[in-house]
């Protein structure tokens, strides 16, 4: 059955690849995909990883950063890295020159070389990634695995597929006992609960920002539709606190220019000063656009109030612990379904809806500074990886 399913899935994936080729050629013209699509779908400047290492696959910027504590515990010459996004690639290439964009599934049949282990982060459920890596000798692991309330029913509908996929996964390290139960119901075996590794070692300050006078608000990792909401709430807040300033940090770099235009329009109407952080690395204006990567933790360190993006629209929220470590007052929307375990580990997060954000900001003195209640444990994962290096 395993072999028949493998052959069938491989055939279908090759067929899909052929069908979408014309669309990929068109998309590759766009600046957002000019590097990733040629690399992932045409193997342009994307040679196979050197054999015999510990191969980590992560999806995006946040996961690429979260993997750093594990990567730092292993010999650099043993590291292999892959990602699916440009922002993720910018991070992983700092860990090792053996960093690549992950090719589209059918190309993995020719691209994957034998590795000692494949370590996949969270919910990157690519059947051929696990199957081919294991057939070529790798111990396969899924770490920081989660199954949110929102996504679990969708996975259940495809349970027959995930049972086939988990046949190729040797071990799973889940975030919570509930995640463990859900993953086991889909066929996962040897599941260990370790907590969220994003809590194991939080990013530290890399540069000290000069805190401006007055209260500093941080609109963190914002998505489409959230900037306007936070700007309007800031308008009311600044009327009561004239020296207040806000820094807006969009989640995705490709939105920097669009957000900049929205900020300029808003500022012009209300008479606020604005600036781009990339042009002046200080906070001197009423509204500052943080158009640079890797600076958010430095901003948290000097912020009084953090409004977490990705939670006022149905994205799933972002990591509150990074701000909580500095004792910020934290506000979040109700759409934090991908971060429930982190929210449970942080005390003092205030959940608000869009209509009450402005009033809750005005009542900020009633909000307790956030703090982290507990961390996670990476030791079981590290012990297994060290065993793999030693055994092979």
Secondary structure, DSSP 8 states (H G I E B T S, - for coil): -HHHHHHHHHHHHHHHHHHHHHHHHHHTTSGGGTTHHHHHHH-TT-----SSSEEEE--SHHHHHHTHHHHHTS-GGGEEEEESSHHHHHHHTTT-S-EEE---HHHHHHH----SEEEEETT---HHHHHHHHHTT-EEEEEEE---HHHHHHHHHTHHHHHHHHTT--EEEESSHHHHHHHHHTT--SEEE---GGGTS----SS-----SS-EEEEEEE-TTHHHHHHHHHHHHHHHSTT-EEEEEESSGGGHHHHHHHHHHHHHHHT--EEETTT-SS--SSEEE--STT-HHHHHTT-SEEEETTTTTTS----SHHHHTTT-EEEE-S--GGGHHHHHHEE--EE--GGGHHHHHHTGGGS---EE------HHHHHHHHHHHHH-
